[in-house]
């Protein structure tokens, strides 16, 4: 049952690499860790497609991440306008 759930999540949430890896390693597909490493090496580099502007808050740094559901966003800059 978990294998089917991982396959569904991988199909619906394309940014969810963990769900994709679980689905690919499940008996439904049958890949192993070496297969996943080869696949990951061939993936294109991720390109930023969104820019978010939020109200400034003390303590926010570029080492932090913003979470929105299953997605994680890297903070590239934190400045006080």
For each residue, the residues with C-beta under 8 A, 3 or more apart:
1: 4 5
2: 5 6 22 26
3: 6 7 22 23 26 27 28
4: 1 7 8 28
5: 1 2 8 9
6: 2 3 9 10 19 22 23 26
7: 3 4 10 11 23 26 28
8: 4 5 11 12
9: 5 6 12 13 16 19 23
10: 6 7 13 14 16 19 20 22 23
11: 7 8 14
12: 8 9
13: 9 10 16 19 70
14: 10 11
15: 70 71
16: 9 10 13 19 20 70
17: 20 21
18: 21 22
19: 6 9 10 13 16 22 23
20: 10 16 17 23 24
21: 17 18 24 25 36
22: 2 3 6 10 18 19 25 26
23: 3 6 7 9 10 19 20 26 28 29
24: 20 21 29 31 35 36 39
25: 21 22 29 30 31 32 33 36
26: 2 3 6 7 22 23 29 30
27: 3 30
28: 3 4 7 23
29: 23 24 25 26
30: 25 26 27
31: 24 25 35 36 39
32: 25 35 36
33: 25 36 37
34: 37 38
35: 24 31 32 38 39
36: 21 24 25 31 32 33 39 40
37: 33 34 40 41
38: 34 35 41 42
39: 24 31 35 36 42 43
40: 36 37 43
41: 37 38
42: 38 39
43: 39 40
44: 47
45:
46:
47: 44
48: 51
49:
50: 73
51: 48
52: 66 73
53:
54: 57 66
55:
56: 60 78 79 80 81
57: 54 60
58:
59:
60: 56 57 64 75 78
61: 64 75 78
62: 74 75 76 77 78
63: 75
64: 60 61 75
65: 72 73 74 75
66: 52 54 72 73 75
67: 71 72 73
68: 71 73
69:
70: 13 15 16
71: 15 67 68
72: 65 66 67
73: 50 52 65 66 67 68
74: 62 65
75: 60 61 62 63 64 65 66 78
76: 62
77: 62
78: 56 60 61 62 75
79: 56
80: 56
81: 56
